[in-house]
Amino acid sequence: MSMLEVTDLHAFYGKSHILQGVNMQIREGEIVALLGRNGVGRSTTCKAIMGEVEPQGSVKFKGQEIAGKKAYEIAKLGIGYVPENRDIFKGLTTRQNLILGLKPGQKDGQGRWKMQDMFDMFENLARRADVEATVMSGGEQQMLTMCRTLMGDPDFVMIDEPTEGLSPQMTQKVAELLQEIARRGIATLLVEQKLAIAMDIAHRVYVMGHGHVVFEGTPDELRARDDVRKEWLEV
């Protein structure tokens, strides 16, 4: 089943034409990596899908057109978004931050995830459950933002640069969580700078360059394309 279908997606920042006809499709339970150098439009693609940047073109979620809807309306339909800035609610504990991820009227444990799942997967969150979240390390805060999004039980989640600045140990934890997300039938669009982790866990990859998709295929197909990697990925 196609969870998300993006067709001829354009987006602008002022007069700058950032997205120039992006096309992609993501299926249920699939991890799709969106690769490319900084500034090619990967984060803008997520923001346009989420309604944080005005989109031009078609964005269909489970067959329903969502382009033009407000971000909160899109979230209610079942899309989760973890931006790269790791925003957490200051002054609140880890547990309270997780509770705020629940949708209105939703109780802990009603969806595919419950708070105890988060604590079981990430012992650091459990140890700091009732401590103000701002005292945690950057890696722990990244875990918290991802887990808070999952508490709302989305069917599709976009995660922007989750391993940036993380230690190898925390990066492995992120990879394990992404694989668990897929096992629970949730589709994932992963924006990732580290090629190794993306190629290791993604089912399919898109490579972006200059505001549009320049390659689509499996990780193995991308490994075989030295020309694509040298032109669009390697520094």
C-alpha positions in Angstrom: 0.0 0.0 0.0 1.3 3.5 -0.9 1.4 5.5 2.3 2.7 8.7 0.8 2.8 9.8 -2.9 4.5 13.1 -3.8 4.1 14.4 -7.4 5.7 17.4 -9.0 6.3 19.1 -5.7 7.6 22.7 -5.8 8.4 25.1 -2.9 9.8 28.6 -2.6 11.5 30.7 0.0 10.7 34.2 -1.2 11.9 34.2 -4.8 14.2 31.2 -4.3 12.9 28.2 -6.1 14.0 25.4 -3.6 12.0 22.3 -4.7 11.8 22.0 -8.4 9.4 19.0 -9.2 10.1 16.4 -6.5 8.5 13.0 -7.1 8.6 10.1 -4.5 6.5 7.3 -3.1 6.7 5.6 0.2 5.0 2.3 1.1 3.6 1.0 4.4 6.4 -0.2 6.8 9.1 1.0 4.4 12.2 3.0 5.4 13.1 5.4 2.6 16.3 7.5 2.9 16.5 10.9 1.3 20.1 11.6 0.6 22.0 14.6 -0.8 24.4 17.4 0.2 23.3 20.2 2.4 21.2 22.8 0.7 19.6 20.6 -2.0 16.1 20.7 -0.5 15.8 17.6 1.7 14.6 19.4 4.8 12.4 21.6 2.7 10.8 18.5 1.2 9.8 17.4 4.7 8.5 20.8 5.6 6.4 21.0 2.4 4.9 17.6 3.1 4.1 18.7 6.6 2.6 22.0 5.6 5.3 24.1 7.2 6.3 25.5 3.8 3.6 26.2 1.2 3.7 23.3 -1.3 2.8 23.5 -5.0 2.0 20.1 -6.5 0.4 17.0 -5.1 1.0 15.3 -1.7 -1.2 12.3 -1.1 -1.3 10.5 2.3 -3.1 7.2 2.1 -4.8 8.4 -1.0 -6.0 11.7 0.4 -4.6 15.0 -0.9 -3.0 16.9 1.9 -1.2 19.7 0.0 -2.5 23.0 1.3 -3.6 21.7 4.7 -2.3 23.2 8.0 0.5 21.3 9.8 -1.8 20.4 12.8 -4.4 19.0 10.4 -1.7 16.9 8.7 -0.5 15.6 12.1 -4.0 14.6 13.1 -4.2 12.5 9.9 -1.3 10.4 11.1 2.0 12.0 10.0 4.8 12.6 12.5 7.7 14.9 12.0 11.0 15.1 13.9 12.8 18.2 12.7 16.6 18.5 13.0 16.6 21.1 15.8 15.7 18.6 18.6 13.1 20.9 20.2 12.0 19.8 23.6 9.7 21.5 26.1 11.9 23.4 28.6 10.9 23.2 32.2 9.2 19.8 31.7 10.5 16.4 32.6 11.2 13.6 30.2 7.9 11.9 31.1 5.9 15.1 30.6 7.6 15.7 27.2 6.5 12.2 26.2 2.9 12.8 27.4 2.7 15.9 25.2 3.3 13.6 22.2 -0.2 12.0 22.7 -3.0 13.2 20.5 -6.0 14.9 22.1 -8.1 12.2 23.8 -5.5 9.5 23.3 -4.3 7.6 26.4 -0.9 6.0 26.9 -0.9 2.5 25.4 -3.9 3.0 23.1 -1.7 2.9 19.9 1.3 0.9 18.8 3.5 2.5 21.4 3.3 3.1 25.1 5.6 5.1 27.3 7.1 1.9 28.8 8.3 0.9 25.3 10.4 4.1 25.2 11.9 3.4 28.6 12.6 -0.2 27.7 14.4 0.8 24.5 16.3 3.7 26.0 17.5 3.1 29.5 18.8 6.7 29.7 15.3 8.0 29.3 14.0 5.7 32.0 16.7 6.9 34.4 15.8 10.5 33.7 12.1 10.1 33.4 11.3 12.6 36.1 14.2 14.9 35.5 13.9 18.1 33.5 14.6 17.1 29.9 17.0 20.0 29.2 19.7 18.5 31.4 20.1 15.5 29.1 22.8 15.2 26.5 22.2 16.0 22.8 21.9 12.4 22.0 19.4 11.8 24.7 17.3 14.8 23.6 17.3 13.4 20.1 15.9 10.1 21.5 13.3 12.0 23.4 12.1 14.0 20.3 11.8 10.8 18.3 10.0 8.9 21.1 7.6 11.9 21.7 6.6 11.8 18.0 5.9 8.0 18.2 3.7 8.5 21.3 1.1 10.0 18.9 1.0 6.7 17.0 1.7 8.1 13.5 1.4 5.8 10.4 4.2 7.7 8.7 7.1 9.6 10.2 9.7 12.0 8.8 12.9 12.2 10.7 15.5 14.9 9.7 19.2 14.2 10.5 18.6 12.1 13.6 22.3 11.1 14.0 23.9 14.5 13.5 26.5 15.0 16.2 25.8 11.7 18.0 28.3 9.2 19.2 28.6 5.9 17.4 26.8 4.2 20.3 23.9 6.6 20.1 23.8 6.4 16.3 23.4 2.6 16.6 20.5 3.2 19.0 18.8 5.4 16.4 19.3 2.7 13.8 17.7 0.1 16.0 14.7 2.4 16.7 14.2 3.1 13.0 14.2 -0.7 12.3 11.7 -1.2 15.1 9.5 1.5 13.7 9.4 -0.3 10.4 8.6 -3.6 12.1 5.5 -2.0 13.6 4.3 -1.2 10.1 5.1 2.5 10.2 6.6 4.1 7.0 9.6 6.3 7.5 11.2 9.1 5.4 14.8 9.4 6.8 16.8 12.5 5.9 20.4 11.5 6.7 23.8 12.8 6.0 25.7 9.7 7.1 25.6 7.4 4.0 26.6 4.3 5.8 23.7 4.2 8.3 21.2 5.1 5.6 22.4 2.4 3.2 22.4 -0.1 6.0 18.8 0.2 7.1 16.9 1.8 4.2 14.8 -0.3 1.8 15.0 2.3 -0.9 16.9 5.6 -1.4 16.3 8.9 -3.2 19.2 11.2 -3.9 18.4 14.9 -4.3 20.4 17.5 -6.2 19.4 21.1 -7.0 15.9 20.7 -5.8 14.8 17.5 -7.5 15.4 13.8 -7.3 18.4 12.6 -9.4 18.4 9.0 -8.4 15.9 6.4 -7.1 16.7 2.8 -6.2 17.8 0.3 -3.6 20.9 0.7 -1.5 22.6 -2.0 -3.6 21.7 -0.1 -6.8 23.2 3.1 -5.4 26.4 1.3 -4.3 26.8 0.2 -7.9 26.5 3.8 -9.2 29.9 5.4 -8.6 28.9 8.3 -10.9 25.8 9.2 -8.8 27.7 9.0 -5.5 30.6 11.1 -6.8 28.4 13.7 -8.5 25.7 14.2 -5.8 26.9 12.7 -2.4 30.7 12.7 -1.9 32.4 15.9 -0.7 
